[in-house]
Amino acid sequence: MMDVWDFVAVPLSYGFMQRALIASIFIGAVCSVLSCYLVLKGWALMGDAVSHAVLPGIVIAFVLGLPLAVGAFAAGLFCALMTGYLKDNSRVKEDTVMGIVFSGMFGFGLVLFTKVDTDQHLNHILFGNMLGITARDLVEIGIVSGGTLLAVLAERRDLLLYCFDPQHARAIGLPLKVIHYSLLVLLALTIVASLKAVGIILVVAMLVAPGAIAYLLTDRFERMLVIAAVVAIGSSAVGTIVSFHVDGATGPCIVLIQAFVFLLTFFFAPRRGVFALRRA
């Protein structure tokens, strides 16, 4: 019992680990809730697109002396709006448009980054730096993730209907365009909140895995939200602690644990797991 206590208590005796744990819980909570909607809507690639597209916004914000979060949000929102515009005004399918837009913006961001004289390491932008989070960063993460989480929960029924049955949502008079772009704004805000902690690449996994795991475990959306939150927050906390003991990067440890939980769920979930389906 003492070994288990030491396993948790020793890392948390350091201030940087305490901040990392709190940040990971904030990010896990907001990503888990939004993840459920992205999984239902089939928007995993949209999360990938927006997360990669924020890079040029970060670089431009750095050059102009603006907060990096402002540039990231502006670039992410521009990517989402451009994707919607191109899809509505061309014959190209949405997934193709997303691939073109996010790869183009990501390439543009890499070119800009190589031309800017900065001591910021590219790995910290791509993969985050959970252990380098300051108290100010923590406040910023808490405000953005908390506000986003409240907005998603307040509009959860309209968002659910839009993701699950947009035709019915249109029939009862819901403003689909407003809901569509509201969801994109919330996605951009979530990525901004996660940027400093897990980076623009690993946030994709945190936006997909919790919802996918919950989807395999239940047919009820309210339960899906709860399960996704438990999985995301739990894996974030465990991954942060484990990263200290294995001397590994915190963000990747969290993502690895979520991937492991998904595989367990995929094979052993009651009624939906592979082994359960074979027995049936």
Rosetta blueprint (number, residue, H / E / L):
1 M L
2 M H
3 D H
4 V H
5 W H
6 D H
7 F H
8 V H
9 A H
10 V L
11 P H
12 L H
13 S H
14 Y L
15 G H
16 F H
17 M H
18 Q H
19 R H
20 A H
21 L H
22 I H
23 A H
24 S H
25 I H
26 F H
27 I H
28 G H
29 A H
30 V H
31 C H
32 S H
33 V H
34 L H
35 S H
36 C H
37 Y H
38 L H
39 V H
40 L H
41 K H
42 G L
43 W L
44 A H
45 L H
46 M H
47 G H
48 D H
49 A H
50 V H
51 S H
52 H H
53 A H
54 V H
55 L H
56 P H
57 G H
58 I H
59 V H
60 I H
61 A H
62 F H
63 V H
64 L H
65 G L
66 L L
67 P L
68 L H
69 A H
70 V H
71 G H
72 A H
73 F H
74 A H
75 A H
76 G H
77 L H
78 F H
79 C H
80 A H
81 L H
82 M H
83 T H
84 G H
85 Y H
86 L H
87 K H
88 D H
89 N L
90 S L
91 R L
92 V L
93 K L
94 E H
95 D H
96 T H
97 V H
98 M H
99 G H
100 I H
101 V H
102 F H
103 S H
104 G H
105 M H
106 F H
107 G H
108 F H
109 G H
110 L H
111 V H
112 L H
113 F H
114 T H
115 K H
116 V L
117 D L
118 T L
119 D L
120 Q L
121 H L
122 L H
123 N H
124 H H
125 I H
126 L H
127 F H
128 G L
129 N L
130 M H
131 L H
132 G H
133 I L
134 T L
135 A H
136 R H
137 D H
138 L H
139 V H
140 E H
141 I H
142 G H
143 I H
144 V H
145 S H
146 G H
147 G H
148 T H
149 L H
150 L H
151 A H
152 V H
153 L H
154 A H
155 E L
156 R H
157 R H
158 D H
159 L H
160 L H
161 L H
162 Y H
163 C H
164 F H
165 D L
166 P H
167 Q H
168 H H
169 A H
170 R H
171 A H
172 I L
173 G L
174 L L
175 P L
176 L H
177 K H
178 V H
179 I H
180 H H
181 Y H
182 S H
183 L H
184 L H
185 V H
186 L H
187 L H
188 A H
189 L H
190 T H
191 I H
192 V H
193 A H
194 S H
195 L H
196 K H
197 A H
198 V H
199 G H
200 I H
201 I H
202 L H
203 V H
204 V H
205 A H
206 M H
207 L H
208 V H
209 A H
210 P H
211 G H
212 A H
213 I H
214 A H
215 Y H
216 L H
217 L H
218 T L
219 D L
220 R L
221 F H
222 E H
223 R H
224 M H
225 L H
226 V H
227 I H
228 A H
229 A H
230 V H
231 V H
232 A H
233 I H
234 G H
235 S H
236 S H
237 A H
238 V H
239 G H
240 T H
241 I H
242 V H
243 S H
244 F H
245 H H
246 V H
247 D L
248 G L
249 A L
250 T H
251 G H
252 P H
253 C H
254 I H
255 V H
256 L H
257 I H
258 Q H
259 A H
260 F H
261 V H
262 F H
263 L H
264 L H
265 T H
266 F H
267 F H
268 F H
269 A L
270 P L
271 R L
272 R L
273 G L
274 V H
275 F H
276 A H
277 L H
278 R H
279 R H
280 A L
